[in-house]
Amino acid sequence: MVITEGPEKMDEFFNARAETYDQHMDANVEDFQKFYRKISHPIPKTSQEIKILDLGCGTGLELEYIFQKAPRARITGVDISEKMLEILLAKYREKSQQITVVNRSYLDFDFGAGLYDYVVSVMTFHHLDYDTKKSLYERINYSLKKGGKYIEGDYVVSKAREGELLTEYNEIKKRDSLYHLDIPFCRETQEKLLRSAGFNKIQLLFSSGESAIFVGEKPKEGP
Ligand SMILES: C[S@@+](CC[C@H](N)C(=O)[O-])C[C@H]1O[C@@H](n2cnc3c(N)ncnc32)[C@H](O)[C@@H]1O
């Protein structure tokens, strides 16, 4: 957990860093290009207008590779930081007809039911505690079409480190769920959470340093 001058509000944290965000990620995410390219791996090359929900889309780093696989994809990007969304929209101006941005928290935005072929979240859910993540995963599952996939790229830590971070977090965090505090989980916790939210065929698609990509499928049969 990195806290410099006390926790900052999530939107203020990213608004203040939006201009230099892409360079920061390039310098700090291990295997940066490989990681972001791999996010699009479960999406087959298609000219269809598939529907993708990107939660915490930020400046849209993952969209570059998603558009290479599905150039006509319809993207709904949700992000609490207005400045990050402004950069995304400027970057993908030529795709503006395909992109809808929603400037609010994914914790209280209604994703709808059975709408999306894919839901992605990249480097954004490591701020959430276990119960919040579980209910978010259930809502993601509900928003997917049957057989649709959820792709999550995020930081993971060892089980021991997860315990330490949660202890620190519980001390600091008795205020508001939207502060910027990092509490990545370990691989086992991530897989357990995805299973308990109704995903099957859970796969660890990529792992390098502290970054990992998980994929879960909404069952083709059932509710
Ligand atoms: C580290 S950035 C990741 C951005 C992009 N997905 C990427 O990988 O480059 C995290 C993003 O999640 C957004 N975010 C964090 N908490 C959020 C919330 N509760 N609702 C919506 N967006 C949130 C931040 O504003 C930020 O843009």
The ligand as an SDF file (V2000), in Angstrom:
LIG
                    3D

 27 29  0  0  0  0  0  0  0  0999 V2000
   -5.0560    2.5430  -12.7790 C   0  0  0  0  0  0  0  0  0  0  0  0
   -6.3660    3.2490  -13.6970 S   0  0  0  0  0  0  0  0  0  0  0  0
   -6.7100    2.0210  -14.9420 C   0  0  0  0  0  0  0  0  0  0  0  0
   -7.2230    2.6280  -16.2170 C   0  0  0  0  0  0  0  0  0  0  0  0
   -7.2630    1.6750  -17.4090 C   0  0  0  0  0  0  0  0  0  0  0  0
   -8.1940    0.6100  -17.1790 N   0  0  0  0  0  0  0  0  0  0  0  0
   -5.8650    1.1240  -17.6210 C   0  0  0  0  0  0  0  0  0  0  0  0
   -5.6040   -0.0510  -17.3390 O   0  0  0  0  0  0  0  0  0  0  0  0
   -5.0210    1.8970  -18.0640 O   0  0  0  0  0  0  0  0  0  0  0  0
   -7.7670    3.0390  -12.6410 C   0  0  0  0  0  0  0  0  0  0  0  0
   -8.9880    3.7680  -13.1740 C   0  0  0  0  0  0  0  0  0  0  0  0
  -10.1340    3.3230  -12.4310 O   0  0  0  0  0  0  0  0  0  0  0  0
  -10.9340    4.4540  -12.1480 C   0  0  0  0  0  0  0  0  0  0  0  0
  -11.7490    4.1540  -10.9570 N   0  0  0  0  0  0  0  0  0  0  0  0
  -11.3250    3.8350   -9.7050 C   0  0  0  0  0  0  0  0  0  0  0  0
  -12.3760    3.6080   -8.8960 N   0  0  0  0  0  0  0  0  0  0  0  0
  -13.4880    3.7910   -9.6460 C   0  0  0  0  0  0  0  0  0  0  0  0
  -14.8740    3.6910   -9.3900 C   0  0  0  0  0  0  0  0  0  0  0  0
  -15.3390    3.3810   -8.1790 N   0  0  0  0  0  0  0  0  0  0  0  0
  -15.7440    3.9090  -10.4130 N   0  0  0  0  0  0  0  0  0  0  0  0
  -15.2830    4.2410  -11.6590 C   0  0  0  0  0  0  0  0  0  0  0  0
  -13.9670    4.3650  -11.9560 N   0  0  0  0  0  0  0  0  0  0  0  0
  -13.0830    4.1350  -10.9750 C   0  0  0  0  0  0  0  0  0  0  0  0
   -9.9390    5.5750  -11.9390 C   0  0  0  0  0  0  0  0  0  0  0  0
  -10.5310    6.8390  -12.0880 O   0  0  0  0  0  0  0  0  0  0  0  0
   -8.8960    5.2660  -13.0040 C   0  0  0  0  0  0  0  0  0  0  0  0
   -9.1710    5.9030  -14.2210 O   0  0  0  0  0  0  0  0  0  0  0  0
  1  2  1  0
  2  3  1  0
  2 10  1  0
  3  4  1  0
  4  5  1  0
  5  6  1  0
  5  7  1  0
  7  8  2  0
  7  9  1  0
 10 11  1  0
 11 12  1  0
 11 26  1  0
 12 13  1  0
 13 14  1  0
 13 24  1  0
 14 15  1  0
 14 23  1  0
 15 16  2  0
 16 17  1  0
 17 18  1  0
 17 23  2  0
 18 19  1  0
 18 20  2  0
 20 21  1  0
 21 22  2  0
 22 23  1  0
 24 25  1  0
 24 26  1  0
 26 27  1  0
M  CHG  2   2   1   9  -1
M  END
$$$$
